[in-house]
Amino acid sequence: MAAFSEHIVFVDESGSATLSGIDSEYPIFVLAFMIVRKQDYTREIVPAIQEFKLRHFGHDQVILHEREIRKDLGDFRFLKEKQRKKQFIDELSNLIENAPIQLICVVINKEELKAKYRSPSSPYDIALKFGLERIHDLLIRENEWKRNEENSIVHIIVEKRGKAEDSELELEFRRISDRENSTIRTFHFRLVFADKKSNSSGLQLADLIARPVGLRVLRPLQDNRAYEILEKKLVRNNGILDGHGLKIFP
């Protein structure tokens, strides 16, 4: 039996993965992959998020959601108070900046995809394939000195979206991973579905990533403090970001 990898990957998305009724204000789909060493995850990331929650809510059962934080909804209604929101965002930004994570983000321009291909695949499936290939390449580069990481099981954690959607995703995941000519066969990628209410520190951190990256691609001249922090975490290969930590398609 293959050993478990020392890495774990958390995945979240921004925008709709459907190609019908494209939102002109946000005509893209973003899939963000957060790669982290398990030792860093348990010793640094989880404690940091727990302490952050306890400090601001008094308990750790709140689920951090980018949309609710941005719109001051639900548990985050108190953020309507300007000064409290500034403190909250400043601390959360500092937490992300200090987190020992690496990011790979795939951005699909849905309008261009439809224009270029007569029968395009699902934006989610396309983004998943690009993401897994880049995770594979990253782990190979990071473990040139540690060959026992090869052939290990790398768990990919995603949120459940619905029975039909999850079945389709699992099928496509297997197609990508099992393809004979696949470039990602070195590692055994395993898909793990987590409930949307799962209090996973990794998924909550990943949830804060996708939209700021999408907005930078969509509106590059717009102020985007969150992206400026995340940009430092995006994977580079020989110093090159485009096509590696940030893949835009088509």
C-alpha atoms as one frame of an Amber mdcrd trajectory, in Angstrom:
protein
   0.000   0.000   0.000   1.280   3.436  -0.944   2.213   5.798   1.852   0.402
   9.059   2.464   2.002  12.181   1.062   3.321  14.801   3.441   1.186  17.280
   1.479  -2.567  17.872   1.426  -4.555  19.966  -1.055  -7.703  22.012  -0.371
  -9.844  23.232  -3.266 -12.425  25.983  -3.578 -14.059  27.871  -6.420 -15.436
  31.239  -7.416 -18.127  31.842  -9.995 -20.437  29.422 -11.757 -19.058  26.440
 -13.655 -21.986  26.460 -16.103 -21.716  27.906 -19.607 -25.337  29.012 -19.863
 -26.539  32.389 -18.639 -23.039  33.794 -18.169 -22.897  36.707 -15.726 -21.492
  39.689 -17.628 -20.137  41.124 -14.357 -18.215  37.947 -13.528 -17.884  35.846
 -16.725 -15.168  33.619 -15.304 -14.780  30.475 -13.253 -11.888  30.151 -10.800
 -10.647  26.956  -9.171  -8.108  27.544  -6.416  -5.823  24.796  -5.102  -4.112
  25.372  -1.754  -1.156  23.037  -1.203   0.260  22.699   2.291   2.566  20.391
   4.180   0.602  18.487   6.808   3.099  19.408   9.508   2.606  23.107   8.737
  -1.150  22.609   8.593  -1.476  21.027  12.030   1.152  23.108  13.797   0.583
  26.556  12.295  -2.529  26.983  10.156  -5.151  25.215  12.285  -4.045  26.856
  15.570  -3.903  30.292  13.900  -7.454  29.990  12.574  -8.775  28.650  15.888
  -7.179  31.512  17.806  -8.583  34.008  15.301 -12.111  32.638  15.729 -11.910
  32.528  19.514 -10.687  36.094  19.577 -13.483  37.453  17.401 -16.416  35.150
  18.188 -15.633  33.543  21.553 -15.960  30.051  20.036 -14.657  28.120  17.037
 -17.862  26.935  15.370 -18.156  29.833  12.943 -17.407  28.918   9.313 -15.331
  31.548   7.528 -16.985  32.335   4.173 -15.556  34.974   1.851 -18.965  36.080
   0.562 -20.517  36.471   4.022 -17.479  38.341   5.310 -17.500  40.645   2.290
 -21.232  41.371   2.597 -21.409  41.441   6.443 -23.943  38.601   6.556 -24.924
  36.050   9.205 -22.273  35.605  11.876 -20.413  38.532  10.321 -23.127  41.162
  10.779 -20.951  42.902  13.338 -18.605  43.836  10.473 -21.074  46.532   9.437
 -19.248  48.611  12.038 -16.411  50.129  10.016 -13.670  50.034  12.649 -14.438
  46.449  13.686 -14.361  45.346  10.067 -11.008  47.009   9.489  -9.516  45.218
  12.501 -11.067  41.905  11.456  -9.820  42.158   7.860  -6.375  43.341   8.941
  -5.966  40.342  11.257  -7.338  37.906   8.680  -5.031  39.334   6.011  -2.071
  38.951   8.371  -3.087  35.349   9.073  -3.129  34.548   5.338   0.133  36.393
   4.734   1.862  34.301   7.415   0.298  30.989   6.384   2.857  28.517   4.937
   0.797  27.691   1.852   1.343  27.478  -1.891  -1.369  28.333  -4.393  -2.288
  27.243  -7.888  -5.255  29.051  -9.413  -6.921  28.250 -12.725  -9.129  30.921
 -14.289 -11.500  29.973 -17.097 -12.889  32.767 -19.270 -16.272  31.265 -20.107
 -17.167  33.613 -22.955 -13.859  32.984 -24.711 -14.205  29.248 -24.084 -17.598
  29.159 -25.811 -16.312  31.280 -28.684 -13.250  29.114 -29.289 -14.728  25.597
 -28.963 -17.877  24.223 -30.563 -18.576  21.782 -27.701 -16.370  22.830 -24.778
 -15.903  20.705 -21.685 -17.155  21.921 -18.323 -15.051  24.793 -16.935 -14.750
  22.796 -13.692 -13.348  19.755 -15.521 -10.893  21.874 -17.497  -9.717  23.707
 -14.382  -9.393  20.447 -12.452  -7.146  18.918 -15.108  -4.895  21.980 -15.275
  -4.731  22.131 -11.484  -3.809  18.487 -10.960  -1.083  18.696 -13.601   0.462
  21.693 -11.871   0.207  20.146  -8.414   2.011  17.102  -9.783   4.775  19.256
 -11.263   5.146  21.213  -8.026   5.463  18.105  -5.856   8.007  16.602  -8.234
  10.117  19.774  -8.052   9.817  20.023  -4.278  10.783  16.411  -3.753  13.742
  15.984  -6.071  15.739  15.222  -2.930  13.089  12.962  -1.411  12.082  10.249
  -3.846   9.939   8.357  -1.325   7.291  11.063  -1.831   6.717   9.700  -5.311
   3.918   7.127  -5.633   2.423   8.418  -2.386  -1.284   9.194  -1.903  -2.127
  12.895  -2.144  -5.582  13.751  -0.845  -7.516  16.480  -2.672 -10.242  17.955
  -0.434 -13.286  19.521  -2.141 -16.669  20.686  -0.871 -19.759  18.706  -1.777
 -21.878  20.512  -4.369 -24.755  18.070  -4.874 -25.202  14.377  -5.603 -25.223
  14.693  -9.387 -22.396  17.244  -9.499 -20.230  15.196  -7.135 -20.744  12.025
  -9.182 -19.747  13.848 -12.362 -16.701  15.328 -10.651 -15.568  11.967  -9.304
 -15.925  10.410 -12.765 -13.923  13.179 -14.416 -11.318  13.012 -11.643 -10.814
   9.304 -12.329 -10.582   9.919 -16.066  -7.863  12.507 -15.551  -5.909  10.467
 -12.988  -6.167   7.104 -14.771  -5.469   8.229 -18.313  -2.601   6.117 -19.638
  -0.756   9.071 -21.103  -1.471  11.270 -18.112   1.403  13.345 -16.757   0.065
  13.008 -13.205   0.367   9.262 -12.719   3.424   9.556 -10.466   1.203  10.418
  -7.512  -1.981   8.680  -6.444  -4.439  11.544  -6.174  -7.472  10.747  -4.012
 -10.592  12.897  -4.008 -12.251  13.550  -0.636 -15.674  15.228  -0.445 -16.359
  17.403   2.597 -19.771  18.641   3.721 -20.349  22.373   3.185 -20.845  22.696
   6.946 -17.532  20.994   7.623 -15.450  23.081   9.984 -12.279  22.443   8.011
  -9.601  25.082   8.533  -8.083  24.210   5.160 -11.305  24.596   3.195 -12.114
  27.853   4.963  -8.715  29.281   4.098  -9.098  28.106   0.482 -12.522  29.814
   0.358 -10.821  33.185   0.854  -8.537  32.757  -2.151 -10.433  32.189  -5.397
 -12.438  35.421  -5.788  -9.573  37.918  -5.242  -7.528  36.084  -7.881 -10.488
  36.097 -10.274 -11.020  39.826  -9.753  -7.357  40.549 -10.519  -7.645  38.690
 -13.828 -10.970  40.364 -14.627 -10.070  43.887 -13.521  -6.265  44.114 -13.252
  -6.209  47.881 -12.551  -8.637  47.703  -9.630  -7.231  47.963  -6.084  -7.052
  44.435  -4.708  -5.295  44.187  -1.362  -6.204  40.525  -0.954  -4.561  39.602
  -4.252  -1.387  41.471  -3.348  -1.053  39.122  -0.368  -2.040  35.992  -2.282
   0.241  36.796  -5.225   3.258  36.003  -3.053   1.852  32.503  -2.437   1.229
  31.638  -6.093   3.579  28.934  -7.353   6.392  29.899  -9.690   8.646  27.745
 -11.822  12.063  29.328 -12.383  10.512  32.613 -11.308   7.683  32.406 -13.852
   4.133  32.778 -12.554   1.966  32.676 -15.694   1.032  29.149 -16.680   2.237
  27.758 -13.353   0.729  29.306 -10.212  -1.760  31.201 -12.351  -3.244  29.493
 -15.396  -5.706  31.456 -17.529  -7.658  29.593 -20.215  -8.283  29.883 -23.099
